[in-house]
Amino acid sequence: MGERLAGRISIITGAGSGIGAASARLFAAQGARVVVNDIDADAAAATVDAIAKSGGDAVAHVADVTNPEAMDALIARTVRDLGRLDVFFANAGGAVPEPTEKVALAEYRRLIALNLDSVFYGTQSALRVMMAQRKGVILMTTSGAGLRAVRHLAVYGMAKAGVISLARSIAADYGRYGIRANAISPGPMATPGFLGWLATVRDGLRRFEAQVPIGRLGTPEDIAHAAVFLASDEASFVNGVTLPVDGGVHAVFASPAVDGAARSD
């Protein structure tokens, strides 16, 4: 067990799987008391169980992040039961690629609610607590789609660009209260869904990884380590940034690949 987040009361949304679960486990391993939020009760319980088996401290709180009242209740319960709120990590989100002209209005609204509105609801509620404390850290998961255009992810990209803007605004407006806000931008991740899609493409995994400067896909743990750093005192002067954790993808000037493969000179 580490001590980089010793005693920090932390909420992580979407912590039943993927980046959220990995972050919850690592936060707990670094001494945080973690409130594991997910809409899936079984998934949240599984994360809490894994943390407990490793000697960490975590509780589950099932809530729909797109419901502002539910987010208020999540924050209120945390403060009531644990005394304060040190870190709020708005991580929940997601999308499935779809051509923009085919996105139904209901799907558009669902994507905005999940990927942008939910971050605002949780952040606003957390701010009210952190302002009174005059201390706190807010983290947000954005995406490379919020930094650059990604085909068939226009709505998701809109929402994630809004998350980046929100993080900057919170940093600028609330730094005087001792509150820091930063965003993390994951790159291509070795998630089951993405790996499943690559499996449908001839030699897809090898060809895709060849276009990532570091030569591999990311893991949830890669993002979790970045989140621990940003939540810790080591990042006490880091405020309002968007940190790409993408193996160098953001640093590469876009250049058309031949048949999906990386160019070689």
PyMOL commands that set and color helices and strands:
alter all, ss='L'
color gray80, all
select helices_A, chain A and resi 18-29+41-53+68-82+100-102+105-133+144-147+154-177+192-198+204-209+220-231+233-235+249-251
alter helices_A, ss='H'
color red, helices_A
select strands_A, chain A and resi 9-12+33-38+57-62+87-90+136-141+179-186+242-245
alter strands_A, ss='S'
color yellow, strands_A
deselect
rebuild
show_as cartoon
